[in-house]
Amino acid sequence: MTESILRVCRPCARYTLRAKCPECQSPTRTPHPARYDPGDRYGKYRRALLSAAGSGPAGE
């Protein structure tokens, strides 16, 4: 079965279905955020890491 998940190349902002960008040959990733899971045990640590890096939500 073929996988038809939309992917994006971060450096050149090109959308594709391939694992590597046809333009710059860099790896692609899914443009969708992770699903919300109320039972996420590591969400607190992930948010703390983002806020320490300066790109996290302002309220936390």
A tleap script that builds the chain and sets N, CA, C and O, in Angstrom:
source leaprc.protein.ff14SB
mol = sequence {
  NMET THR GLU SER ILE LEU ARG VAL CYS ARG
  PRO CYS ALA ARG TYR THR LEU ARG ALA LYS
  CYS PRO GLU CYS GLN SER PRO THR ARG THR
  PRO HIE PRO ALA ARG TYR ASP PRO GLY ASP
  ARG TYR GLY LYS TYR ARG ARG ALA LEU LEU
  SER ALA ALA GLY SER GLY PRO ALA GLY CGLU
}
set mol.1.N position { 0.845 -1.183 0.000 }
set mol.1.CA position { 0.000 0.000 0.000 }
set mol.1.C position { 0.887 1.242 0.000 }
set mol.1.O position { 1.868 1.306 0.741 }
set mol.2.N position { 0.551 2.206 -0.812 }
set mol.2.CA position { 1.350 3.426 -0.869 }
set mol.2.C position { 0.892 4.425 0.172 }
set mol.2.O position { -0.293 4.531 0.488 }
set mol.3.N position { 1.849 5.145 0.690 }
set mol.3.CA position { 1.561 6.149 1.700 }
set mol.3.C position { 1.386 7.494 1.009 }
set mol.3.O position { 2.295 7.947 0.314 }
set mol.4.N position { 0.252 8.133 1.182 }
set mol.4.CA position { -0.006 9.400 0.499 }
set mol.4.C position { -0.201 10.521 1.510 }
set mol.4.O position { -1.251 11.163 1.554 }
set mol.5.N position { 0.825 10.745 2.317 }
set mol.5.CA position { 0.775 11.803 3.309 }
set mol.5.C position { 1.520 13.010 2.762 }
set mol.5.O position { 2.648 12.882 2.286 }
set mol.6.N position { 0.911 14.151 2.825 }
set mol.6.CA position { 1.521 15.379 2.352 }
set mol.6.C position { 2.724 15.709 3.229 }
set mol.6.O position { 2.651 15.608 4.453 }
set mol.7.N position { 3.818 16.100 2.609 }
set mol.7.CA position { 5.031 16.435 3.313 }
set mol.7.C position { 5.530 17.791 2.832 }
set mol.7.O position { 5.176 18.233 1.739 }
set mol.8.N position { 6.356 18.455 3.651 }
set mol.8.CA position { 6.888 19.772 3.289 }
set mol.8.C position { 8.394 19.791 3.515 }
set mol.8.O position { 8.913 19.188 4.454 }
set mol.9.N position { 9.072 20.498 2.632 }
set mol.9.CA position { 10.507 20.713 2.765 }
set mol.9.C position { 10.682 22.035 3.500 }
set mol.9.O position { 10.219 23.066 3.014 }
set mol.10.N position { 11.325 22.032 4.638 }
set mol.10.CA position { 11.477 23.255 5.429 }
set mol.10.C position { 12.390 24.291 4.770 }
set mol.10.O position { 12.044 25.472 4.787 }
set mol.11.N position { 13.535 23.918 4.191 }
set mol.11.CA position { 14.401 24.952 3.592 }
set mol.11.C position { 13.784 25.687 2.408 }
set mol.11.O position { 13.920 26.907 2.312 }
set mol.12.N position { 13.111 24.980 1.504 }
set mol.12.CA position { 12.603 25.673 0.310 }
set mol.12.C position { 11.075 25.807 0.315 }
set mol.12.O position { 10.516 26.331 -0.648 }
set mol.13.N position { 10.391 25.355 1.354 }
set mol.13.CA position { 8.941 25.497 1.534 }
set mol.13.C position { 8.142 24.878 0.389 }
set mol.13.O position { 7.094 25.402 0.011 }
set mol.14.N position { 8.624 23.783 -0.157 }
set mol.14.CA position { 7.940 23.091 -1.243 }
set mol.14.C position { 7.181 21.889 -0.669 }
set mol.14.O position { 7.715 21.145 0.154 }
set mol.15.N position { 5.941 21.707 -1.106 }
set mol.15.CA position { 5.128 20.577 -0.676 }
set mol.15.C position { 5.287 19.430 -1.658 }
set mol.15.O position { 5.336 19.644 -2.869 }
set mol.16.N position { 5.368 18.206 -1.135 }
set mol.16.CA position { 5.558 17.026 -1.955 }
set mol.16.C position { 5.017 15.804 -1.221 }
set mol.16.O position { 4.617 15.900 -0.061 }
set mol.17.N position { 5.005 14.677 -1.881 }
set mol.17.CA position { 4.621 13.417 -1.254 }
set mol.17.C position { 5.844 12.532 -1.007 }
set mol.17.O position { 5.711 11.425 -0.485 }
set mol.18.N position { 7.009 13.001 -1.372 }
set mol.18.CA position { 8.244 12.226 -1.278 }
set mol.18.C position { 8.954 12.445 0.056 }
set mol.18.O position { 8.697 13.424 0.758 }
set mol.19.N position { 9.852 11.517 0.393 }
set mol.19.CA position { 10.625 11.620 1.624 }
set mol.19.C position { 11.758 12.628 1.491 }
set mol.19.O position { 12.217 13.177 2.493 }
set mol.20.N position { 12.222 12.883 0.249 }
set mol.20.CA position { 13.250 13.882 -0.009 }
set mol.20.C position { 12.696 14.910 -0.981 }
set mol.20.O position { 11.922 14.576 -1.878 }
set mol.21.N position { 13.091 16.150 -0.801 }
set mol.21.CA position { 12.636 17.241 -1.666 }
set mol.21.C position { 13.198 17.074 -3.072 }
set mol.21.O position { 14.396 16.835 -3.226 }
set mol.22.N position { 12.361 17.195 -4.105 }
set mol.22.CA position { 12.860 17.093 -5.467 }
set mol.22.C position { 13.761 18.265 -5.874 }
set mol.22.O position { 14.562 18.124 -6.798 }
set mol.23.N position { 13.648 19.402 -5.213 }
set mol.23.CA position { 14.448 20.581 -5.548 }
set mol.23.C position { 15.816 20.566 -4.880 }
set mol.23.O position { 16.841 20.638 -5.559 }
set mol.24.N position { 15.839 20.470 -3.531 }
set mol.24.CA position { 17.100 20.617 -2.798 }
set mol.24.C position { 17.605 19.314 -2.169 }
set mol.24.O position { 18.672 19.309 -1.556 }
set mol.25.N position { 16.871 18.225 -2.305 }
set mol.25.CA position { 17.254 16.899 -1.800 }
set mol.25.C position { 17.367 16.822 -0.279 }
set mol.25.O position { 17.984 15.890 0.238 }
set mol.26.N position { 16.791 17.769 0.445 }
set mol.26.CA position { 16.789 17.700 1.903 }
set mol.26.C position { 15.592 16.864 2.360 }
set mol.26.O position { 14.613 16.748 1.622 }
set mol.27.N position { 15.649 16.283 3.551 }
set mol.27.CA position { 14.528 15.470 4.027 }
set mol.27.C position { 13.280 16.309 4.266 }
set mol.27.O position { 13.370 17.467 4.676 }
set mol.28.N position { 12.115 15.720 4.006 }
set mol.28.CA position { 10.849 16.410 4.218 }
set mol.28.C position { 10.198 15.902 5.487 }
set mol.28.O position { 10.573 14.853 6.011 }
set mol.29.N position { 9.228 16.641 5.977 }
set mol.29.CA position { 8.486 16.230 7.175 }
set mol.29.C position { 7.032 16.617 7.026 }
set mol.29.O position { 6.677 17.403 6.148 }
set mol.30.N position { 6.210 16.077 7.867 }
set mol.30.CA position { 4.785 16.360 7.793 }
set mol.30.C position { 4.506 17.770 8.311 }
set mol.30.O position { 5.076 18.169 9.326 }
set mol.31.N position { 3.641 18.534 7.638 }
set mol.31.CA position { 3.370 19.902 8.072 }
set mol.31.C position { 2.326 19.984 9.180 }
set mol.31.O position { 2.059 21.071 9.695 }
set mol.32.N position { 1.738 18.867 9.550 }
set mol.32.CA position { 0.663 18.852 10.538 }
set mol.32.C position { 1.229 18.734 11.948 }
set mol.32.O position { 2.225 18.037 12.148 }
set mol.33.N position { 0.630 19.387 12.918 }
set mol.33.CA position { 1.081 19.236 14.306 }
set mol.33.C position { 0.684 17.866 14.853 }
set mol.33.O position { -0.180 17.186 14.298 }
set mol.34.N position { 1.321 17.483 15.933 }
set mol.34.CA position { 0.989 16.216 16.580 }
set mol.34.C position { -0.423 16.279 17.156 }
set mol.34.O position { -0.919 17.359 17.477 }
set mol.35.N position { -1.054 15.144 17.284 }
set mol.35.CA position { -2.402 15.095 17.853 }
set mol.35.C position { -2.372 15.451 19.328 }
set mol.35.O position { -1.396 15.183 20.029 }
set mol.36.N position { -3.457 16.058 19.785 }
set mol.36.CA position { -3.580 16.376 21.200 }
set mol.36.C position { -3.910 15.107 21.957 }
set mol.36.O position { -4.807 14.355 21.573 }
set mol.37.N position { -3.189 14.876 23.021 }
set mol.37.CA position { -3.421 13.703 23.852 }
set mol.37.C position { -3.458 14.162 25.311 }
set mol.37.O position { -2.429 14.578 25.844 }
set mol.38.N position { -4.623 14.095 25.969 }
set mol.38.CA position { -4.690 14.548 27.360 }
set mol.38.C position { -3.830 13.706 28.291 }
set mol.38.O position { -3.488 14.160 29.383 }
set mol.39.N position { -3.476 12.505 27.891 }
set mol.39.CA position { -2.644 11.642 28.718 }
set mol.39.C position { -1.168 11.739 28.380 }
set mol.39.O position { -0.400 10.844 28.731 }
set mol.40.N position { -0.752 12.813 27.704 }
set mol.40.CA position { 0.644 12.977 27.316 }
set mol.40.C position { 1.506 13.193 28.553 }
set mol.40.O position { 1.396 14.217 29.226 }
set mol.41.N position { 2.367 12.217 28.848 }
set mol.41.CA position { 3.171 12.284 30.062 }
set mol.41.C position { 4.348 13.230 29.941 }
set mol.41.O position { 4.869 13.687 30.959 }
set mol.42.N position { 4.786 13.540 28.720 }
set mol.42.CA position { 5.982 14.344 28.535 }
set mol.42.C position { 5.690 15.735 27.985 }
set mol.42.O position { 6.621 16.466 27.648 }
set mol.43.N position { 4.431 16.111 27.888 }
set mol.43.CA position { 4.057 17.422 27.367 }
set mol.43.C position { 4.599 18.568 28.205 }
set mol.43.O position { 4.998 19.601 27.669 }
set mol.44.N position { 4.614 18.387 29.509 }
set mol.44.CA position { 5.116 19.422 30.408 }
set mol.44.C position { 6.597 19.709 30.124 }
set mol.44.O position { 7.016 20.866 30.126 }
set mol.45.N position { 7.372 18.675 29.886 }
set mol.45.CA position { 8.800 18.849 29.611 }
set mol.45.C position { 9.040 19.465 28.232 }
set mol.45.O position { 9.953 20.272 28.054 }
set mol.46.N position { 8.221 19.081 27.267 }
set mol.46.CA position { 8.355 19.618 25.915 }
set mol.46.C position { 8.032 21.117 25.906 }
set mol.46.O position { 8.725 21.898 25.254 }
set mol.47.N position { 6.986 21.512 26.624 }
set mol.47.CA position { 6.631 22.928 26.702 }
set mol.47.C position { 7.694 23.729 27.450 }
set mol.47.O position { 7.973 24.872 27.089 }
set mol.48.N position { 8.284 23.144 28.483 }
set mol.48.CA position { 9.353 23.832 29.232 }
set mol.48.C position { 10.578 24.028 28.340 }
set mol.48.O position { 11.231 25.070 28.402 }
set mol.49.N position { 10.886 23.043 27.521 }
set mol.49.CA position { 12.006 23.162 26.608 }
set mol.49.C position { 11.762 24.252 25.567 }
set mol.49.O position { 12.675 25.009 25.236 }
set mol.50.N position { 10.542 24.335 25.053 }
set mol.50.CA position { 10.208 25.369 24.084 }
set mol.50.C position { 10.260 26.756 24.695 }
set mol.50.O position { 10.745 27.692 24.060 }
set mol.51.N position { 9.770 26.903 25.912 }
set mol.51.CA position { 9.787 28.220 26.543 }
set mol.51.C position { 11.206 28.634 26.914 }
set mol.51.O position { 11.521 29.824 26.899 }
set mol.52.N position { 12.065 27.678 27.246 }
set mol.52.CA position { 13.462 27.992 27.551 }
set mol.52.C position { 14.204 28.428 26.289 }
set mol.52.O position { 15.136 29.230 26.358 }
set mol.53.N position { 13.787 27.896 25.131 }
set mol.53.CA position { 14.412 28.271 23.875 }
set mol.53.C position { 13.903 29.608 23.357 }
set mol.53.O position { 14.478 30.176 22.429 }
set mol.54.N position { 12.823 30.114 23.955 }
set mol.54.CA position { 12.297 31.412 23.562 }
set mol.54.C position { 11.230 31.364 22.504 }
set mol.54.O position { 10.796 32.413 22.027 }
set mol.55.N position { 10.787 30.176 22.116 }
set mol.55.CA position { 9.756 30.085 21.074 }
set mol.55.C position { 8.461 29.498 21.596 }
set mol.55.O position { 7.602 29.102 20.808 }
set mol.56.N position { 8.306 29.435 22.886 }
set mol.56.CA position { 7.121 28.830 23.467 }
set mol.56.C position { 5.988 29.825 23.641 }
set mol.56.O position { 6.140 31.006 23.330 }
set mol.57.N position { 4.846 29.347 24.139 }
set mol.57.CA position { 3.703 30.223 24.395 }
set mol.57.C position { 4.033 31.261 25.459 }
set mol.57.O position { 4.812 30.994 26.374 }
set mol.58.N position { 3.453 32.421 25.339 }
set mol.58.CA position { 3.752 33.522 26.265 }
set mol.58.C position { 3.184 33.288 27.658 }
set mol.58.O position { 3.727 33.808 28.633 }
set mol.59.N position { 2.109 32.523 27.777 }
set mol.59.CA position { 1.454 32.334 29.053 }
set mol.59.C position { 2.096 31.301 29.953 }
set mol.59.O position { 1.705 31.176 31.113 }
set mol.60.N position { 3.043 30.575 29.468 }
set mol.60.CA position { 3.626 29.512 30.293 }
set mol.60.C position { 5.010 29.842 30.751 }
set mol.60.O position { 5.633 29.047 31.454 }
savepdb mol mol.pdb
quit
